[in-house]
Structures are given as C-alpha cells and as structure tokens.
Amino acid sequence: MLAILAVFLVNNVLGVSFGLPGAPAALAGGGGLAWLQLALYPAAIAAGALLVFRSNGRTLRQDARLIHNFNLYLIRACFWAVLLVGLVDAFIAFLRVENVLPGMIGQDAALQLGRGQFVGPWIHMPLVVAGFVIALFSRTLGFTWLALLIVVAELTIVITRFVLSYEQALMGDLVRYWYAALFLFASAYTLFEDGHVRVDVLYSGFGPTLKGLVNAFGSIVLGASTCWVIIYIGLDGHHSIINSPVANFEVSQSGPAGMYVKYQMAAFLGIFAVTMLIQFVSYFLEAVADFRGEPGHQDHQPVTA
C-alpha cells in the first residue's frame, strides 16, 4: 500500500507539473510515457516485496515503528513549513496592505509580491524546503507551540480590533491557516496515541487478541479506504479539488489584502490523508502483532464515548 501510494503521488506530480498523460491513459492508447507510468506500480510493489523478504529479521512492531518514525518526520516538516510560511507571508501581506513595499524594494518587485504565482514558488517553496531541512535536526512535533501561536494570533486580533480599532484580512487568514494545520497534521499522531474518540460499545471488554483483530480490520477496511477516497478524489487530474488550487497558487477572495496561502490549505487535505494512510499502515502492523501475541505492546488509553 505504501509503495502504491508513493507511485500515485509521483505520477500525480508528473501529470500536473510536467503534463505526462498518467497511468490510466495507457489503457486508452496514451503512448509510451503512459505505459511507463503504469509500469511504476508493479515495479514499486515488487520493490516493497523484496524489502519485506530482505528484512524478515525485523518484527512487525519494529516495522510499524520505522513507518511511524518516517511519518513523524513528515509531520515535523509540515509544522516547520507552516510556521515559516505563516510568519513570512503575514509580514509580506502587512507590508503590502500598508503600501510600504514600493518604497522598500521598488515598484516592480512590489508588484511581483502582489502576485500569487510569484509568491508561491519563489517565497513559499524555499520556506517549505527549509522546513523539511529543519525537521531533520529537530525532534519536536510542534503541536503545543502551534496551538500557542494560534492563541497569540487570535489575542492580537482582539486587542487590535477592540483597543486600536485596526483589523486586516491577513490576521484572520493567519489564524485559519495555522488552525487548519494544527488539526489536520496532528491527526496521524493522535491515531498513534489512540487519542481519537472511539464510540465504544463492546471494544473495552475485548481481550488483546480480539482487539488486535478489530483494529487490523478497521485500519484497512475503514481507515485506509477513507484515506484513499480523499487522495483519489483530491488528486484526480488537473481540475481536482486539491490539484487545481495548488497548481494555480490560488489565493483567497481578499486578494492583496490577505495572505496568499489558500492553495496550501487545499494541500493540507492531501497531507492529512497521506499521513493518516501511512499511520494506518503502521497501526495495522501493530494490530496484527497484538493478534499474534507478539511482545512489546504499548497500552495507550483510548478516548471512548
């Protein structure tokens, strides 16, 4: 499943960014490039199978931990990316709203910073790359700090609105941007901690073996399938609900008065589905290990209702 996910995401980038026909086009006479994209799927599955056979000395829990740690890196990187992009883009938006940019950097550069197609690739993308680099050396997930920053940003809105009678669209944009990131990025780690609310009628009375069976079944049939629906619909071609705003660096209706991060908020849905799918695979391996009675079970206390 992880191999198929990787190929699907690579093919999506190749199709949207470079105009390649895509794997489905191979069955409709799409040519050699389409067949090459289609061939990536069995190649990735074979590579995944080879990896499994060559690492048969590892336990299921060790594999689950490796997958979880990789997912943690993705989540850390996304946290640092939204932190850097949020601060920098809000600062640029403030200068743009107050018409300070022309005097600082000249009229031509100020006009460029008023275009989402310039700000996205030339300002945001380097900051996103910096976030992934920082995540290699940082071990904090940043959820606590992000929640604190949201409170600070909202408090700033209250003070400036009711004390200074000053408010700009960018201030609300920043709160929504960070708030969306907090909940969507933290979902996968919450699954690892068994922190999502579980509507429990029978589960708490099950033994470890039966709990493992239920969790394994639910991870694939309910969890992973839902993630795949989001990924497939959201990344289904140039005009899909995630690809379209991201490819066009879409901005909000407030335009130059707000932040230019709307396209990233669309991408958050894809990040949520991808990180949750990766975590469900890890969760599945842990559940199968519980079903088989393997040692090393970590007993998280689920939130039940």
Residue pairs with C-beta under 8 A, 6 or more apart in sequence:
1 224
1 277
1 281
2 48
2 67
2 278
2 281
3 44
3 45
3 47
3 48
4 41
4 44
4 45
5 231
5 274
5 277
5 278
6 44
7 40
7 41
7 44
8 231
8 235
9 235
9 274
10 40
11 20
11 22
11 23
11 37
11 40
12 235
12 243
14 20
14 22
14 37
15 21
15 22
15 237
15 238
16 238
16 243
16 246
16 247
17 247
20 33
20 34
20 37
21 30
21 31
21 33
21 34
21 37
22 30
22 34
22 37
22 237
23 34
23 37
23 38
23 40
23 41
24 30
24 34
25 31
25 34
26 34
26 35
26 37
26 38
27 38
55 63
58 66
59 289
59 294
59 296
60 285
60 286
60 288
60 289
60 292
60 294
61 285
61 286
61 289
61 294
61 296
63 285
64 282
64 283
64 285
64 286
64 289
65 282
67 278
67 279
67 281
67 282
67 285
68 192
68 279
68 282
70 278
71 188
71 275
71 278
71 279
71 282
72 141
72 189
73 135
73 136
74 271
74 274
74 275
74 278
75 141
75 185
75 186
75 188
75 189
75 275
76 135
76 138
76 139
76 140
76 141
76 142
77 131
77 132
77 134
77 135
78 131
78 181
78 185
78 271
79 131
79 135
79 141
79 142
79 143
79 146
79 181
79 185
80 130
80 131
80 132
80 134
80 135
80 138
80 142
81 127
81 128
81 130
81 131
81 132
82 131
82 146
82 177
82 178
82 181
82 185
82 264
83 131
83 142
83 145
83 146
83 149
84 127
84 128
84 130
84 131
85 124
85 127
85 128
85 131
85 261
85 264
86 149
86 174
86 177
86 178
86 259
86 261
88 123
88 127
89 119
89 123
89 124
89 259
89 260
89 261
90 170
90 171
90 173
90 174
90 259
92 101
92 113
92 119
92 123
93 168
93 170
93 173
93 256
93 257
93 258
93 259
93 260
94 168
94 170
95 101
95 104
96 110
96 113
96 114
96 256
97 168
97 170
97 256
97 257
101 109
101 110
101 113
102 110
104 110
105 113
112 118
113 119
113 123
114 256
116 248
116 249
116 250
116 251
116 260
116 263
117 248
117 249
119 249
119 260
120 249
120 260
120 263
121 249
124 260
124 261
124 264
141 186
141 189
143 182
143 185
143 186
143 189
146 178
146 181
146 182
147 182
149 178
150 175
150 178
150 179
150 182
153 171
153 174
153 175
153 178
154 175
156 171
157 167
157 171
157 172
157 175
160 166
160 167
160 171
161 167
168 257
168 258
169 252
169 254
169 257
169 258
170 254
170 257
170 258
170 259
172 258
173 252
173 254
173 258
173 259
173 261
174 259
176 265
177 259
177 261
177 264
177 265
180 265
180 268
181 268
184 268
184 269
184 271
184 272
185 268
185 271
185 272
185 275
187 196
187 272
187 275
187 276
188 272
188 275
188 276
188 278
188 279
189 279
190 196
191 223
191 276
191 279
191 280
191 283
192 279
192 282
192 283
193 300
194 300
194 301
194 302
194 303
195 300
195 302
195 303
196 303
197 303
197 304
197 305
198 302
198 303
198 304
198 305
199 304
199 305
200 302
200 304
200 305
203 211
203 214
203 302
203 304
204 304
206 214
208 290
208 293
208 297
209 290
209 291
209 293
211 287
211 290
212 287
212 288
212 289
212 290
212 291
212 292
213 287
213 291
214 287
215 283
215 284
215 286
215 287
215 290
216 284
216 287
216 288
216 291
219 280
219 281
219 283
219 284
219 287
220 280
220 284
223 276
223 277
223 280
223 283
224 277
224 280
224 281
224 284
227 273
227 274
227 276
227 277
227 280
228 273
228 277
230 269
230 270
230 272
230 273
231 270
231 273
231 274
231 277
233 240
233 241
234 240
234 241
234 242
234 243
234 269
234 270
234 273
235 242
235 243
235 270
236 243
237 243
238 244
238 247
241 266
241 269
242 266
242 267
242 269
242 270
244 250
245 262
245 263
245 266
246 263
246 264
246 266
246 267
248 263
249 260
249 263
250 262
250 263
250 266
251 258
251 260
251 262
251 263
252 258
252 259
252 262
286 297
289 296
289 297
290 297
